[in-house]
């Protein structure tokens, strides 16, 4: 209620507040709603933080899994993995021949 120039003005509604029991009851309902809103906000915040922690841990485990070194033994006793199932190695020697040397050898009739 605001008093200006001897007149009474009530803010919010046009009539004077009535029953004090109704005022106390409305104040109690407002307090319960406020506490409920605070608890709901805390639950939503805790859920979001929990999901963020779970996502962070999942990404860390995935990065660790992709970054780890394979511990298998290769065909030469090295640290690499062996051949895939069904793949065979063929061992042999090879000689690198340049195209110019091969052409001059063919012109001269040499056989290697």
N, C-alpha and C positions, 0 to 999 in steps of 0.2 A: 504494500500500500504506500502510495506517495501522496504527500499533502502539498498542494500548490495553491497559493492565494486563498487559503482556508477551505479548499475543496479537497475531497478524498478521491484519489484515483487508484484503482486496483489493477495491478499488472497481471496479464495472463487471461483472466476472464473478467466479465463485467460485473460480477457480484462479489460480495464480501465472502472471505473464507467462512465456512459454516462450522460444522460439527468438529470439535477437536479430536474426537475418536476417529472420525474419517480421515482427518489429517495425519494422525499417528499411524493409522493402518496404511495409508498411501505411502508414507515415508518408509514403513517397514517393507512394503512390497518393492519399492524402489531400491532399498538396500539389498534385498534378496536378489533382485535382478542384476544389480551391480556386482555382487559377489559371484553370481553364476557366470556372468560375462567374463570376469577375471579368470575364473577357473577354466572356462572353455578356451579362452585365449592361451592359457598356460598349457592345456592339453594339445592344442593345435601346434603351438611352438615346439613342444617336446617331440611331437610326431615328426615335424619337419626336420628338426635337428637329428633325430634318430635315423631318418631316411638318408640324410646327408652323410652321416657317419657310415652307414652301411654301404652307400655308393662309393665313398672314398676307400673303404677297405676292399671292396670288390675290385676297384681299379688298381689298387696297390698290389693285390694278389695276382691280377692279370699281368701287370707289368713285370712282376717278379717271375711269373711263369714263362713269359716270352723272352725274358732276358737271361734266363739261366743257361749254363753251358751243358751240352749233352755229355754224358759220362761214358758212352759206349766205346768199344775198342774197334778201330778200323781194321782193314785187311793187312796193313803193314805194321800193325802193333802201335799205331798212333792213337791219338785221343779222339779222332773223329768217329762218326758212326760207320758201321759196316754197310755193305751194299743193300739196297732194298731187296725184298723177297722176289726171287725169280730173275735177278740180274746177275750175269756172270762177267768176270773180268777177262780180257784177252791181253796177255803180255807179249811184247815183242820189241824189236828195235826199228827205228826209222831214221831216214836221212833226209835233211832238208835240202832241196835243190832249187836254185833260183831259175826263173824262166829263161834268162839269157844263157846261163851255163848249160841248161838242158838243150836249148836250140843249137848252140855251137857243138855240143857233143853229138847230136843227131846229124849235123852236116858233115862232121869228120868221119862218121861211120863207127864210132866207138860204141862198144856195148859195155855196160857196167854190170 
